[in-house]
């Protein structure tokens, strides 16, 4: 039986529009976020549950929301945030995973003013089988026991059980759960919602291209071998039907044994003089065939196309537009999605801007990749022996000679990767040789650029890079501001000393006016018993920035770490991992993966623009969540990271003036990172340095009038100072949500393509 949660009065002031005896309560509010306490009539079910409720905000837009769950454990109270997504106008059913020992639960809506009607709210506990089915197939109907669905589920389950181990199935369910659109607008719905607007806006692109005096010619390289006729035909048609006409299609058939393939290629070449075909006498695999196709190219740029994939109708138009507007560009890449055998589009990859660190972990450039023909020939084309990951090897070699300014990301989906049996688009394990080739490509690149670094293969062909530590290890000083709270400080310092394996470690405790005798006595003993521990006292009002600035001037260590007093070390090599990154050229700061005590993510980097200024993506999701296309498993560049655990060169810290003391509590870490970026440094985040974090355990939440006033003031400073960067985070795609759950889609943010095309229309 479902558990009913009674909707109580909102935490923030609101006007009750209707309190009739019916199950729906309506409220009107002027500011947000709006939080409603939910009181269960019985004990809440632990584990996977189906949350159902009605939400009507009188809007066509989706409603960003979350469940805030206060959990009481033997480690104290912790707050778990479960992101939700409500589509207006229908009954909501959302899959949530509830922890044990729930003390308080709240429904928190987005901060848009207006009116809202809610109710009733119910939770139904799910068994393991139904929960797994709903994770893998989030859109299954109710009741789920329809005959057709059961046949489909049974057939799929039998296939999975035959081809996957239990651990692979668990990892697979995590992948599906994290990449599912259950917490955001489904990709198909998002495409449909904006289709008409995009059709109108694309006219601007075509009109703009017609004004170009010298439209750039683009060669499409297409290696072919025994392609299924229907996919080859669709691939060729996607080029022939391009809205942009200044192209050439350079095809190299790699000695296909199917005579239909030759007939189709000859027929297309005979009907369009822009199509060139060469038939190889001996099969040499994709690298050799691609190099033969490259010999046919006369255009200044070449685009890489696989023989069973498709280009969007404006793909080459977008490329031409970018080349015309960005003189000097030598490598371009776009967003991509997958297309099923039935023509359904799914699993989009809305990519970040060019990131050399992320490129080592995965080939996110991939499709659609477009290279300067001159550059491609200078590199010697495709290297044989890297079949399956020849594109990764190519882009890594290109990155060694390209400046960042010569690489351009086009943030729109113009490439459709065919997901059919045998394709890596359908399952990463389909071609294990591709992962092996990628490992060789990355290892070769590291041998050329970072001697001593080595690549390790992770699941789904992703890579972890282990950088060497300097022969002479730099000293690290961890700065820990605190005021009393010995229950947090002692485990923090004890774990840093006992767990951390890095030998040259110092700890500086900054005592900001502690008054409890037990805390003061412990600090004295710690400094006496551990030669690596020092304590300085600063008796003045709390200002996180000032405390760290004073401490940084007090120490002489080469590297300084900003660490909260509610951090606990768990991994012996966490600091060695961060040091190995912090000493890399032009790295200004390094952040870590921080986890709540309940096994969920607290910090996996900072994304700008989320909820106005910046936010933590994936906060509250289970540890082990892979993130968008596995990015949570990969070291990468970000615009900012939290100062709850941040490592930086002391010289960099002093160079940019440390933390801004006008930002006493909030955003000082984001501001510091952005100052480093402005000075030409990189900010790196690694998932391979993991620590535990009891967030805001010392200062608590921003819930008093004084704290809220100070928070608004600091937010205003950030908006005035960094408005442009907040609006355009290179680590985040402009198609993704900033209103709701990060790394999902919402209908409040139009496709980046739409705004870019509208911009062309005004020229």
C-alpha positions, 0 to 999 in steps of 0.5 A: 500500500502507498504511504501518504505524506501530508502537505503541511504549511510552507516553510517560507511565507505564502498565501493559501489560495484554497484550503478546501476539504479536497486533497489539493492545496494551492499556494501563491508565493512571491519568492523562493525557493518554496519549501513544504514539509511532508509528514508521513502517516506511517514509516517511510519505505527504505530503498527504491520507491515510486513517488506520485503527486500532482503539481500544477504551477499554471505554466507550460514549463517544467518545474525544477524541484527536489526532495530534501531529506534530513537523515538521523544517523550515528554520525549526526544529522545529514541532509540528502538532496534528491533532484526531481523533475515535474512536467506540468499538466499530468500526474507525476511518477518519479523513481527515488531511493530513500535512505533509512532513519528519515527525520524530516522530509521537504518538497522544495520547488524552484525559485520562480514566483507564482502559484502552485497546487500540490497533492496528494503526495504518495510513496510506494515501496518497490521490490528489487525486480520492479525497481530495476525495470523502472531504472532501465525502462523509466517510462514503463506504463502502469500497470507494468504487467502488460503481456507485451511488456513482459515479453519484451522484458523477458527477452531483454533480461534473458539476453542480459543474463547471458551476456553480462555478469552481475557486476556488469548488470549493476554498473549498467543500471547505474549508467541507465539511471544517471543518463536517464531523462527521468530528472529532466525533459526527455530528449525526444520531448525536448527536440519536439518542443523546439522543432518549429522554432528551430525550423524558422531559425535555420532559415537564418543560417541558410540566408547567412550562408548565401551572403558569403562571398567565398563559402568554404568547401568541405570534403566528407571522408567516407571509408566503406566496407560491406555496409548494409545497403539500407544504412549505406543509402541513408548515410549517402542521402544525408550528405546529398541532401545537405542544405549547404552545397559546397562540398565533396564526398570522398569515398574509399571502398575497402575491397567490399565483397558485397557487389551491391555496395559497389553498385550503390557507390557507382550509381551515386557517383554517376548522378552527382559530380561532387561524389568521388569514389576509389575502389581498393583492390585489397582490404586494409581496414579503416585507417588505410581506407580513410587515407585513400579517401583523404587523397581524393580531397581538394577542399581545405577542410575534411569532415569524418563520417562513418559508413552507417551514420547520418549527418543532420541536414544543416551539418555542413552549413554549421561547419561552413558558418563556423569556418567563415566566422572563425579564421584560423580555426583548424579543428572543429567538433559538434555535439552528437546523438545516437539513432536507432534502427527505427530512426529514433534519436536518443542518448545525446552528448552535449559536450564541453568546450575543448578540454585537453585533460578530458580528451585523455580520458575519452574521445569526446571530440569524435563526431562530427570531427572536422580537420584542416586538410593541411593539418591532417596531411601534416600529421600523416593521416590515420595511423594503421594499427589503431583501428577502432580508435583511429579518431582518438589517436588522430585528435591526440596527435593534432592536440600536440600542435594546435593552440586552444584558440585553433579548436572550436566546439559547435554546441548543436547536434549535427551528427547521428551515430547509428546504434545497430548490432556490432556498433560501439554506439549500441554497447561499448563492449561490442568492440573491445579492440577499440578500447585497446587501441585507445589505450595505445593511442593515449599511452603514445601521446603521454610518452611524447608529451609527459614522460613517466605518465601512464594510462589505465583502462577503466570501464567502457573504454575510459582512461585514468591518467596517473601522472608522476610525482616530482623526484623532490616532493613539494611540501603541502600545508593543509589550512583548516579554519575552525571555531570549536566543534571538536567533534568535527575537528579531531576526526578531520585532523586525525584522519589526515594524519593517520590515513594520508600516505603523502610524506611531506605534509603539514597541517595548520589549524586556524583557530577563529576564537574557539571558546570551549576548553576541550577544543583549546586543550586538544589543539594544544596537545595536537601541536605538541604530539604531532610535529607536523601540526601547528595552530594559530589563533585569530580572534575576529569575526568569521571571514573564511577568506581572511582566515585563509589569506592570513594563514597562506602568508604564515606558511612557506610550503610550496603547495597549500590546501584549503580544507574544511574542518568537517573533511575526513580522509579515507583514501591513503593516496588522495593527496598524492593524486592531487599533488601530481596534478597541481604541479602540472604546467599552468595548473592553478588549483585542483579539486577532489570528489567529496562524499556525504557520510550516507554514500552520496555525492557532495561535490564533483566540481562546480558548474557556473550558471546553475541556479544563478551563480554556480552549483554542484552537479550530481550532489545527492546522487549515489557515489559511483554514479558515472555522470554524463557519458562517464565524466564523473569517472574522469579527470577534467578541467572545470571553471571552479572547485570548492574550497572545502578541499582545494590544492593550489600552488602558494605562488598562484594563491598570492599572485591573484591576491588569495581569496576576496575578503569581501566574499566572507562566506559564499563564492570565495572559492569560485571567485578565486578559481575564476581569477586563476583562469583569468590569469591563464591557469587551469582548474582541474578536478579529479574523481580519484581523490575521494574524501568525506565531507559533512557539508556546512556542519559547523556554520549550518544552513543559510537560513537566518535573515542576517545570513540571507542578507549577506548571501545576497550581497555576495551573490551580487558581487559575483554577478557584477564581476563574472557575469560573462563567465557565469553565462558561458561556462566552457565546461558545461554545454549551453543546451543543458539546464541551469534552472533544474537538475544539472546535466539534464534538459529543460524547456526553459532553456532553448537550444544553443542552436536557436540563439546562435541562428537568431544572432545570425538573422540580425546581422 
